[in-house]
Amino acid sequence: MAPSRPFAVAVALALAGPAAAGCHHDDTASARASAVAPVARVPPAGAGFPPDAAAARAQLARLKVEWGRNWATYKRENFGKYWSDETDAVGGRNGCDTRDDVLRRDLDDLRVGDRNPWLVLSGTLHDPYTGKVLPYTYRRATQIQTDHVVALGAAWRGGAYAWTPQRRLEYANDLDVLLAVDKRTNYDKGSRTADKWRPPRRAYRCEYARRYTGIKAEYGLSVTAPEKLALQDMLAICPP
């Protein structure tokens, strides 16, 4: 099992404001109207993630190949409460909940609160899985969800069943594991592995395989033989 990454990696997520500001969703008029100037997206915090195609191929070659285990024992609550800042994963312990960290990183045209710089008021997602352009506005219905690239159920079958509860909580809230994506497509993906689901947008399949493989390698998760073949196929289309 790979060790947790140091907290220093996560501080890049705090560039837009002090952690002491917290991530409380203040629904006052001042909070809703506080974003008068757009801010830049937060860059990915994981050093060297995702791996490039060559590194991903090397990582994939080293992954343990076996059939998934303990299918029947998976429960979402095995990975802790839905979002938590109380981990040493990328983005952890910065004063903001995980979902807002993902939105700050993945949305364009981002607007945030001035009193609460972690509060994302609006933005636009260019969905990596489909290419759709999806608006986001705080407190309104959205077509955006947060996806675990290697789904929690798939991680469980690949070895997470043997982890400590804290390790599973870390995985569930690791920004390197997460993407903001189109809700309908996320429902379609579910907990399926790479041999059973690929992004509809072919242009994203190389990066998807790089991310997927990098997550499996970072957390010491196994792959099935069909899953490994599917990842090899997607990595093969990466530019040289």
C-alpha atoms as an extended CHARMM CRD file, in Angstrom:
* protein
*
       240  EXT
         1         1  MET       CA              0.0000000000        0.0000000000        0.0000000000  PROA      1               0.0000000000
         2         2  ALA       CA              1.4610000000        3.3550000000       -1.0110000000  PROA      2               0.0000000000
         3         3  PRO       CA              2.0580000000        5.8490000000        1.8200000000  PROA      3               0.0000000000
         4         4  SER       CA             -0.0010000000        9.0210000000        2.1050000000  PROA      4               0.0000000000
         5         5  ARG       CA              1.4310000000       11.9990000000        0.2660000000  PROA      5               0.0000000000
         6         6  PRO       CA              2.7630000000       14.7730000000        2.4890000000  PROA      6               0.0000000000
         7         7  PHE       CA              0.5590000000       17.6670000000        3.4200000000  PROA      7               0.0000000000
         8         8  ALA       CA              2.9270000000       20.0440000000        1.6300000000  PROA      8               0.0000000000
         9         9  VAL       CA              1.5820000000       18.8280000000       -1.7060000000  PROA      9               0.0000000000
        10        10  ALA       CA             -1.8850000000       20.0160000000       -0.7490000000  PROA      10              0.0000000000
        11        11  VAL       CA             -1.0650000000       23.6210000000       -0.0130000000  PROA      11              0.0000000000
        12        12  ALA       CA             -1.3560000000       24.6170000000       -3.6630000000  PROA      12              0.0000000000
        13        13  LEU       CA             -5.1240000000       24.4660000000       -3.1740000000  PROA      13              0.0000000000
        14        14  ALA       CA             -4.9290000000       27.2700000000       -0.6180000000  PROA      14              0.0000000000
        15        15  LEU       CA             -3.5560000000       29.9190000000       -2.9870000000  PROA      15              0.0000000000
        16        16  ALA       CA             -6.8640000000       31.7570000000       -3.3130000000  PROA      16              0.0000000000
        17        17  GLY       CA             -7.3390000000       32.4450000000        0.3870000000  PROA      17              0.0000000000
        18        18  PRO       CA             -6.3830000000       31.5020000000        3.9360000000  PROA      18              0.0000000000
        19        19  ALA       CA             -7.5000000000       28.1860000000        5.2930000000  PROA      19              0.0000000000
        20        20  ALA       CA             -8.8270000000       30.0310000000        8.3180000000  PROA      20              0.0000000000
        21        21  ALA       CA            -11.6230000000       31.3900000000        6.1250000000  PROA      21              0.0000000000
        22        22  GLY       CA            -13.0740000000       27.9010000000        6.1670000000  PROA      22              0.0000000000
        23        23  CYS       CA            -15.6750000000       26.5080000000        3.8210000000  PROA      23              0.0000000000
        24        24  HSD       CA            -18.9050000000       27.4430000000        5.5930000000  PROA      24              0.0000000000
        25        25  HSD       CA            -21.6270000000       28.1040000000        3.0130000000  PROA      25              0.0000000000
        26        26  ASP       CA            -22.9380000000       31.4470000000        4.2480000000  PROA      26              0.0000000000
        27        27  ASP       CA            -26.2200000000       32.0470000000        2.4200000000  PROA      27              0.0000000000
        28        28  THR       CA            -26.4640000000       35.7480000000        3.2580000000  PROA      28              0.0000000000
        29        29  ALA       CA            -26.9500000000       38.3630000000        0.5490000000  PROA      29              0.0000000000
        30        30  SER       CA            -23.4080000000       39.5990000000        1.0460000000  PROA      30              0.0000000000
        31        31  ALA       CA            -22.0160000000       36.1210000000        0.4580000000  PROA      31              0.0000000000
        32        32  ARG       CA            -24.1340000000       35.5900000000       -2.6390000000  PROA      32              0.0000000000
        33        33  ALA       CA            -23.1310000000       38.9490000000       -4.1110000000  PROA      33              0.0000000000
        34        34  SER       CA            -19.5050000000       38.9360000000       -3.0470000000  PROA      34              0.0000000000
        35        35  ALA       CA            -17.9550000000       37.6450000000       -6.2750000000  PROA      35              0.0000000000
        36        36  VAL       CA            -17.4360000000       40.7420000000       -8.3540000000  PROA      36              0.0000000000
        37        37  ALA       CA            -14.1870000000       39.6680000000       -9.9740000000  PROA      37              0.0000000000
        38        38  PRO       CA            -13.3860000000       36.3090000000      -11.5670000000  PROA      38              0.0000000000
        39        39  VAL       CA            -10.4880000000       34.2970000000      -10.2100000000  PROA      39              0.0000000000
        40        40  ALA       CA             -8.2130000000       31.7980000000      -11.8750000000  PROA      40              0.0000000000
        41        41  ARG       CA             -8.8200000000       28.0990000000      -11.5130000000  PROA      41              0.0000000000
        42        42  VAL       CA             -6.8010000000       26.3290000000       -8.8610000000  PROA      42              0.0000000000
        43        43  PRO       CA             -4.1410000000       24.1630000000      -10.5190000000  PROA      43              0.0000000000
        44        44  PRO       CA             -4.0380000000       20.4210000000       -9.8110000000  PROA      44              0.0000000000
        45        45  ALA       CA             -2.3000000000       19.8490000000       -6.4860000000  PROA      45              0.0000000000
        46        46  GLY       CA             -0.8380000000       16.3800000000       -6.9460000000  PROA      46              0.0000000000
        47        47  ALA       CA              2.8500000000       16.6080000000       -7.8770000000  PROA      47              0.0000000000
        48        48  GLY       CA              3.4740000000       14.6580000000      -11.0860000000  PROA      48              0.0000000000
        49        49  PHE       CA             -0.1670000000       13.6870000000      -11.5110000000  PROA      49              0.0000000000
        50        50  PRO       CA             -1.4920000000       12.4230000000      -13.7960000000  PROA      50              0.0000000000
        51        51  PRO       CA              1.5370000000       10.5020000000      -15.0570000000  PROA      51              0.0000000000
        52        52  ASP       CA              2.4680000000       10.9460000000      -18.6910000000  PROA      52              0.0000000000
        53        53  ALA       CA              1.7160000000        8.0750000000      -21.0650000000  PROA      53              0.0000000000
        54        54  ALA       CA              5.1360000000        6.4420000000      -20.7440000000  PROA      54              0.0000000000
        55        55  ALA       CA              5.0330000000        6.5640000000      -16.9500000000  PROA      55              0.0000000000
        56        56  ALA       CA              1.4640000000        5.2590000000      -16.9290000000  PROA      56              0.0000000000
        57        57  ARG       CA              2.4340000000        2.3060000000      -19.1210000000  PROA      57              0.0000000000
        58        58  ALA       CA              5.2880000000        1.4700000000      -16.7510000000  PROA      58              0.0000000000
        59        59  GLN       CA              2.9630000000        1.7450000000      -13.7480000000  PROA      59              0.0000000000
        60        60  LEU       CA              0.3420000000       -0.4290000000      -15.4180000000  PROA      60              0.0000000000
        61        61  ALA       CA              2.9230000000       -3.1350000000      -16.1110000000  PROA      61              0.0000000000
        62        62  ARG       CA              3.6880000000       -3.3070000000      -12.3740000000  PROA      62              0.0000000000
        63        63  LEU       CA              0.1050000000       -3.5150000000      -11.1150000000  PROA      63              0.0000000000
        64        64  LYS       CA             -1.0650000000       -6.7750000000       -9.5990000000  PROA      64              0.0000000000
        65        65  VAL       CA             -3.4820000000       -8.6160000000      -11.9000000000  PROA      65              0.0000000000
        66        66  GLU       CA             -6.2860000000      -10.5100000000      -10.1830000000  PROA      66              0.0000000000
        67        67  TRP       CA            -10.0570000000      -10.7610000000      -10.1650000000  PROA      67              0.0000000000
        68        68  GLY       CA            -11.8930000000       -8.3610000000       -7.8840000000  PROA      68              0.0000000000
        69        69  ARG       CA            -12.7190000000       -9.5190000000       -4.3750000000  PROA      69              0.0000000000
        70        70  ASN       CA            -15.4100000000       -8.9790000000       -1.7580000000  PROA      70              0.0000000000
        71        71  TRP       CA            -18.0000000000       -7.6810000000       -4.1930000000  PROA      71              0.0000000000
        72        72  ALA       CA            -20.8970000000       -8.3140000000       -1.8440000000  PROA      72              0.0000000000
        73        73  THR       CA            -19.4120000000       -6.4360000000        1.1240000000  PROA      73              0.0000000000
        74        74  TYR       CA            -19.0470000000       -2.9970000000       -0.4980000000  PROA      74              0.0000000000
        75        75  LYS       CA            -20.9780000000       -0.1070000000        1.0750000000  PROA      75              0.0000000000
        76        76  ARG       CA            -20.5470000000        3.5860000000        0.3690000000  PROA      76              0.0000000000
        77        77  GLU       CA            -20.2500000000        4.3100000000        4.0850000000  PROA      77              0.0000000000
        78        78  ASN       CA            -17.1080000000        2.1660000000        4.2080000000  PROA      78              0.0000000000
        79        79  PHE       CA            -15.3540000000        5.2260000000        2.7470000000  PROA      79              0.0000000000
        80        80  GLY       CA            -16.5550000000        7.5660000000        5.4800000000  PROA      80              0.0000000000
        81        81  LYS       CA            -18.8470000000       10.5500000000        5.3430000000  PROA      81              0.0000000000
        82        82  TYR       CA            -19.4750000000       11.9590000000        1.9060000000  PROA      82              0.0000000000
        83        83  TRP       CA            -16.8890000000       14.7580000000        1.9220000000  PROA      83              0.0000000000
        84        84  SER       CA            -14.2160000000       15.3720000000        4.5220000000  PROA      84              0.0000000000
        85        85  ASP       CA            -11.3020000000       17.7750000000        4.8330000000  PROA      85              0.0000000000
        86        86  GLU       CA             -9.8020000000       15.6590000000        7.6290000000  PROA      86              0.0000000000
        87        87  THR       CA             -7.2850000000       13.7020000000        5.5540000000  PROA      87              0.0000000000
        88        88  ASP       CA             -3.6920000000       14.0430000000        4.3740000000  PROA      88              0.0000000000
        89        89  ALA       CA             -4.6850000000       13.4190000000        0.7530000000  PROA      89              0.0000000000
        90        90  VAL       CA             -4.2320000000       16.0710000000       -1.9260000000  PROA      90              0.0000000000
        91        91  GLY       CA             -6.4940000000       18.9770000000       -0.9330000000  PROA      91              0.0000000000
        92        92  GLY       CA             -6.9050000000       17.8170000000        2.6590000000  PROA      92              0.0000000000
        93        93  ARG       CA             -6.7780000000       20.0150000000        5.7660000000  PROA      93              0.0000000000
        94        94  ASN       CA             -7.0470000000       23.2930000000        3.8500000000  PROA      94              0.0000000000
        95        95  GLY       CA            -10.2860000000       24.4920000000        5.4650000000  PROA      95              0.0000000000
        96        96  CYS       CA            -12.5270000000       23.7010000000        2.5000000000  PROA      96              0.0000000000
        97        97  ASP       CA            -14.7020000000       20.6980000000        1.7650000000  PROA      97              0.0000000000
        98        98  THR       CA            -13.6650000000       18.4100000000       -1.0550000000  PROA      98              0.0000000000
        99        99  ARG       CA            -16.4590000000       19.2580000000       -3.4760000000  PROA      99              0.0000000000
       100       100  ASP       CA            -15.6100000000       22.9650000000       -3.4440000000  PROA      100             0.0000000000
       101       101  ASP       CA            -11.9420000000       22.1370000000       -3.9550000000  PROA      101             0.0000000000
       102       102  VAL       CA            -12.9180000000       20.1760000000       -7.0820000000  PROA      102             0.0000000000
       103       103  LEU       CA            -15.1160000000       23.0040000000       -8.3840000000  PROA      103             0.0000000000
       104       104  ARG       CA            -12.3760000000       25.5770000000       -7.8140000000  PROA      104             0.0000000000
       105       105  ARG       CA             -9.9470000000       23.4220000000       -9.7660000000  PROA      105             0.0000000000
       106       106  ASP       CA            -12.1650000000       22.2960000000      -12.6440000000  PROA      106             0.0000000000
       107       107  LEU       CA            -14.4570000000       25.2470000000      -13.4540000000  PROA      107             0.0000000000
       108       108  ASP       CA            -13.6670000000       28.0990000000      -15.8160000000  PROA      108             0.0000000000
       109       109  ASP       CA            -15.0380000000       31.6450000000      -15.4030000000  PROA      109             0.0000000000
       110       110  LEU       CA            -14.8600000000       31.0260000000      -11.6710000000  PROA      110             0.0000000000
       111       111  ARG       CA            -16.4440000000       33.4380000000       -9.1870000000  PROA      111             0.0000000000
       112       112  VAL       CA            -16.0390000000       33.0240000000       -5.4470000000  PROA      112             0.0000000000
       113       113  GLY       CA            -17.0340000000       34.8610000000       -2.2810000000  PROA      113             0.0000000000
       114       114  ASP       CA            -14.7770000000       37.5740000000       -0.8640000000  PROA      114             0.0000000000
       115       115  ARG       CA            -15.6430000000       36.8610000000        2.7840000000  PROA      115             0.0000000000
       116       116  ASN       CA            -15.4790000000       33.1440000000        2.1010000000  PROA      116             0.0000000000
       117       117  PRO       CA            -13.0310000000       32.5820000000       -0.7680000000  PROA      117             0.0000000000
       118       118  TRP       CA            -13.7350000000       28.8470000000       -0.7180000000  PROA      118             0.0000000000
       119       119  LEU       CA            -17.3830000000       29.3800000000       -1.6460000000  PROA      119             0.0000000000
       120       120  VAL       CA            -17.8560000000       28.8300000000       -5.3920000000  PROA      120             0.0000000000
       121       121  LEU       CA            -20.7240000000       31.0220000000       -6.5850000000  PROA      121             0.0000000000
       122       122  SER       CA            -20.5990000000       30.3300000000      -10.3050000000  PROA      122             0.0000000000
       123       123  GLY       CA            -18.4980000000       28.9530000000      -13.1200000000  PROA      123             0.0000000000
       124       124  THR       CA            -18.5190000000       26.8570000000      -16.2470000000  PROA      124             0.0000000000
       125       125  LEU       CA            -17.4650000000       23.2420000000      -16.6440000000  PROA      125             0.0000000000
       126       126  HSD       CA            -16.1000000000       21.9490000000      -19.9250000000  PROA      126             0.0000000000
       127       127  ASP       CA            -16.9360000000       18.3300000000      -19.1850000000  PROA      127             0.0000000000
       128       128  PRO       CA            -13.9370000000       16.1100000000      -19.9400000000  PROA      128             0.0000000000
       129       129  TYR       CA            -16.0530000000       12.9980000000      -20.5230000000  PROA      129             0.0000000000
       130       130  THR       CA            -18.4430000000       14.4380000000      -23.1380000000  PROA      130             0.0000000000
       131       131  GLY       CA            -17.2230000000       17.8960000000      -24.1330000000  PROA      131             0.0000000000
       132       132  LYS       CA            -20.4810000000       19.4760000000      -22.9170000000  PROA      132             0.0000000000
       133       133  VAL       CA            -20.3820000000       23.0440000000      -21.5850000000  PROA      133             0.0000000000
       134       134  LEU       CA            -22.2300000000       23.0600000000      -18.2630000000  PROA      134             0.0000000000
       135       135  PRO       CA            -22.9940000000       26.1480000000      -16.1360000000  PROA      135             0.0000000000
       136       136  TYR       CA            -22.7360000000       26.1100000000      -12.3680000000  PROA      136             0.0000000000
       137       137  THR       CA            -24.5220000000       28.5080000000      -10.0020000000  PROA      137             0.0000000000
       138       138  TYR       CA            -24.5460000000       28.1940000000       -6.2210000000  PROA      138             0.0000000000
       139       139  ARG       CA            -27.8800000000       27.0650000000       -4.7260000000  PROA      139             0.0000000000
       140       140  ARG       CA            -29.3510000000       26.1440000000       -8.1020000000  PROA      140             0.0000000000
       141       141  ALA       CA            -29.8520000000       22.7610000000       -9.6840000000  PROA      141             0.0000000000
       142       142  THR       CA            -26.7920000000       21.6910000000      -11.6330000000  PROA      142             0.0000000000
       143       143  GLN       CA            -25.8920000000       19.0170000000      -14.1510000000  PROA      143             0.0000000000
       144       144  ILE       CA            -22.4420000000       18.6850000000      -12.5760000000  PROA      144             0.0000000000
       145       145  GLN       CA            -21.3660000000       15.8800000000      -10.2660000000  PROA      145             0.0000000000
       146       146  THR       CA            -18.0700000000       14.8570000000       -8.6860000000  PROA      146             0.0000000000
       147       147  ASP       CA            -16.7950000000       11.5430000000      -10.0250000000  PROA      147             0.0000000000
       148       148  HSD       CA            -14.2470000000        9.1690000000       -8.5240000000  PROA      148             0.0000000000
       149       149  VAL       CA            -12.2970000000        8.2110000000      -11.6690000000  PROA      149             0.0000000000
       150       150  VAL       CA            -11.6790000000        4.7890000000      -10.1810000000  PROA      150             0.0000000000
       151       151  ALA       CA            -15.0510000000        4.3890000000       -8.5090000000  PROA      151             0.0000000000
       152       152  LEU       CA            -15.2940000000        3.5680000000       -4.8240000000  PROA      152             0.0000000000
       153       153  GLY       CA            -16.8500000000        0.1880000000       -5.5800000000  PROA      153             0.0000000000
       154       154  ALA       CA            -14.0810000000       -0.6070000000       -8.0540000000  PROA      154             0.0000000000
       155       155  ALA       CA            -11.4350000000        0.4800000000       -5.5300000000  PROA      155             0.0000000000
       156       156  TRP       CA            -13.0670000000       -1.7490000000       -2.9150000000  PROA      156             0.0000000000
       157       157  ARG       CA            -12.8750000000       -4.7750000000       -5.2040000000  PROA      157             0.0000000000
       158       158  GLY       CA             -9.2780000000       -3.9300000000       -6.1180000000  PROA      158             0.0000000000
       159       159  GLY       CA             -8.0100000000       -3.9440000000       -2.5500000000  PROA      159             0.0000000000
       160       160  ALA       CA             -9.6270000000       -1.1310000000       -0.5570000000  PROA      160             0.0000000000
       161       161  TYR       CA            -11.6250000000       -3.7260000000        1.3900000000  PROA      161             0.0000000000
       162       162  ALA       CA             -8.3990000000       -4.3900000000        3.3280000000  PROA      162             0.0000000000
       163       163  TRP       CA             -7.6110000000       -0.7380000000        4.1170000000  PROA      163             0.0000000000
       164       164  THR       CA             -8.1300000000        1.1100000000        7.3680000000  PROA      164             0.0000000000
       165       165  PRO       CA            -11.1850000000        3.4070000000        7.5620000000  PROA      165             0.0000000000
       166       166  GLN       CA             -8.8770000000        6.4630000000        7.4800000000  PROA      166             0.0000000000
       167       167  ARG       CA             -7.1610000000        5.2340000000        4.3110000000  PROA      167             0.0000000000
       168       168  ARG       CA            -10.5460000000        4.7930000000        2.6380000000  PROA      168             0.0000000000
       169       169  LEU       CA            -11.6060000000        8.2820000000        3.7680000000  PROA      169             0.0000000000
       170       170  GLU       CA             -8.4050000000        9.6550000000        2.2730000000  PROA      170             0.0000000000
       171       171  TYR       CA             -9.0820000000        7.9310000000       -1.0370000000  PROA      171             0.0000000000
       172       172  ALA       CA            -12.6540000000        9.1930000000       -1.2300000000  PROA      172             0.0000000000
       173       173  ASN       CA            -11.4770000000       12.8030000000       -0.7810000000  PROA      173             0.0000000000
       174       174  ASP       CA             -8.2310000000       12.7970000000       -2.7620000000  PROA      174             0.0000000000
       175       175  LEU       CA             -8.4300000000       15.4700000000       -5.4750000000  PROA      175             0.0000000000
       176       176  ASP       CA             -6.2970000000       13.3390000000       -7.7800000000  PROA      176             0.0000000000
       177       177  VAL       CA             -9.0370000000       10.7020000000       -7.6920000000  PROA      177             0.0000000000
       178       178  LEU       CA            -11.8330000000       13.1920000000       -8.4440000000  PROA      178             0.0000000000
       179       179  LEU       CA            -13.1900000000       15.0940000000      -11.4610000000  PROA      179             0.0000000000
       180       180  ALA       CA            -16.1530000000       17.4050000000      -11.9780000000  PROA      180             0.0000000000
       181       181  VAL       CA            -18.1930000000       15.8110000000      -14.7650000000  PROA      181             0.0000000000
       182       182  ASP       CA            -21.5970000000       15.6500000000      -16.4270000000  PROA      182             0.0000000000
       183       183  LYS       CA            -24.1530000000       14.1200000000      -14.0570000000  PROA      183             0.0000000000
       184       184  ARG       CA            -25.8970000000       11.8830000000      -16.5870000000  PROA      184             0.0000000000
       185       185  THR       CA            -22.5860000000       10.4720000000      -17.8050000000  PROA      185             0.0000000000
       186       186  ASN       CA            -21.4740000000        9.8650000000      -14.2330000000  PROA      186             0.0000000000
       187       187  TYR       CA            -24.6380000000        7.8860000000      -13.5630000000  PROA      187             0.0000000000
       188       188  ASP       CA            -23.9340000000        5.8210000000      -16.6760000000  PROA      188             0.0000000000
       189       189  LYS       CA            -20.3740000000        5.1380000000      -15.5220000000  PROA      189             0.0000000000
       190       190  GLY       CA            -21.4070000000        4.0870000000      -12.0260000000  PROA      190             0.0000000000
       191       191  SER       CA            -18.7910000000        1.7920000000      -10.4850000000  PROA      191             0.0000000000
       192       192  ARG       CA            -17.7760000000        0.2060000000      -13.7700000000  PROA      192             0.0000000000
       193       193  THR       CA            -14.1080000000       -0.3750000000      -14.4730000000  PROA      193             0.0000000000
       194       194  ALA       CA            -12.1360000000        0.6680000000      -17.5620000000  PROA      194             0.0000000000
       195       195  ASP       CA            -12.9880000000       -2.5150000000      -19.4680000000  PROA      195             0.0000000000
       196       196  LYS       CA            -16.7070000000       -1.8310000000      -19.0750000000  PROA      196             0.0000000000
       197       197  TRP       CA            -16.8140000000        1.9580000000      -19.5300000000  PROA      197             0.0000000000
       198       198  ARG       CA            -14.8070000000        4.5600000000      -21.4360000000  PROA      198             0.0000000000
       199       199  PRO       CA            -15.4130000000        8.3040000000      -21.7930000000  PROA      199             0.0000000000
       200       200  PRO       CA            -17.7740000000        8.9660000000      -24.7280000000  PROA      200             0.0000000000
       201       201  ARG       CA            -15.3870000000       11.7090000000      -25.8580000000  PROA      201             0.0000000000
       202       202  ARG       CA            -12.5970000000        9.7730000000      -27.5340000000  PROA      202             0.0000000000
       203       203  ALA       CA            -10.1600000000       12.6930000000      -27.2440000000  PROA      203             0.0000000000
       204       204  TYR       CA            -10.1820000000       12.3040000000      -23.4620000000  PROA      204             0.0000000000
       205       205  ARG       CA             -9.5150000000        8.5690000000      -23.3150000000  PROA      205             0.0000000000
       206       206  CYS       CA             -5.7380000000        8.9230000000      -23.1860000000  PROA      206             0.0000000000
       207       207  GLU       CA             -5.8690000000       11.2290000000      -20.1710000000  PROA      207             0.0000000000
       208       208  TYR       CA             -8.5680000000        9.0930000000      -18.5800000000  PROA      208             0.0000000000
       209       209  ALA       CA             -6.3280000000        6.0280000000      -18.7980000000  PROA      209             0.0000000000
       210       210  ARG       CA             -3.3810000000        8.0030000000      -17.4390000000  PROA      210             0.0000000000
       211       211  ARG       CA             -5.4280000000        9.2040000000      -14.4610000000  PROA      211             0.0000000000
       212       212  TYR       CA             -6.9910000000        5.8120000000      -13.8720000000  PROA      212             0.0000000000
       213       213  THR       CA             -3.6410000000        4.0140000000      -13.9640000000  PROA      213             0.0000000000
       214       214  GLY       CA             -1.9950000000        6.6590000000      -11.7790000000  PROA      214             0.0000000000
       215       215  ILE       CA             -4.7000000000        6.2180000000       -9.1300000000  PROA      215             0.0000000000
       216       216  LYS       CA             -4.3610000000        2.4290000000       -9.1690000000  PROA      216             0.0000000000
       217       217  ALA       CA             -0.5770000000        2.7280000000       -8.8050000000  PROA      217             0.0000000000
       218       218  GLU       CA             -0.6980000000        5.3950000000       -6.0670000000  PROA      218             0.0000000000
       219       219  TYR       CA             -3.0450000000        3.3280000000       -3.9210000000  PROA      219             0.0000000000
       220       220  GLY       CA             -1.6750000000       -0.1180000000       -4.7290000000  PROA      220             0.0000000000
       221       221  LEU       CA             -4.9390000000       -1.3370000000       -6.2440000000  PROA      221             0.0000000000
       222       222  SER       CA             -5.0430000000       -4.4050000000       -8.4430000000  PROA      222             0.0000000000
       223       223  VAL       CA             -6.5260000000       -4.6610000000      -11.9510000000  PROA      223             0.0000000000
       224       224  THR       CA             -8.3340000000       -7.4890000000      -13.6530000000  PROA      224             0.0000000000
       225       225  ALA       CA             -6.9080000000       -8.9040000000      -16.8720000000  PROA      225             0.0000000000
       226       226  PRO       CA             -9.6520000000       -7.2850000000      -19.0470000000  PROA      226             0.0000000000
       227       227  GLU       CA             -9.2120000000       -3.9930000000      -17.1870000000  PROA      227             0.0000000000
       228       228  LYS       CA             -5.4640000000       -4.0120000000      -17.8950000000  PROA      228             0.0000000000
       229       229  LEU       CA             -6.0450000000       -4.6970000000      -21.5950000000  PROA      229             0.0000000000
       230       230  ALA       CA             -8.5480000000       -1.8270000000      -21.8190000000  PROA      230             0.0000000000
       231       231  LEU       CA             -6.0900000000        0.5740000000      -20.1740000000  PROA      231             0.0000000000
       232       232  GLN       CA             -3.3290000000       -0.5720000000      -22.5460000000  PROA      232             0.0000000000
       233       233  ASP       CA             -5.6250000000        0.1250000000      -25.5100000000  PROA      233             0.0000000000
       234       234  MET       CA             -6.4280000000        3.6450000000      -24.2910000000  PROA      234             0.0000000000
       235       235  LEU       CA             -2.8010000000        4.4330000000      -23.4800000000  PROA      235             0.0000000000
       236       236  ALA       CA             -1.8480000000        3.2750000000      -26.9780000000  PROA      236             0.0000000000
       237       237  ILE       CA             -3.7290000000        6.2330000000      -28.5030000000  PROA      237             0.0000000000
       238       238  CYS       CA             -1.7670000000        8.7850000000      -26.4730000000  PROA      238             0.0000000000
       239       239  PRO       CA              0.4160000000       11.0990000000      -28.5530000000  PROA      239             0.0000000000
       240       240  PRO       CA              4.0630000000        9.9890000000      -28.6630000000  PROA      240             0.0000000000
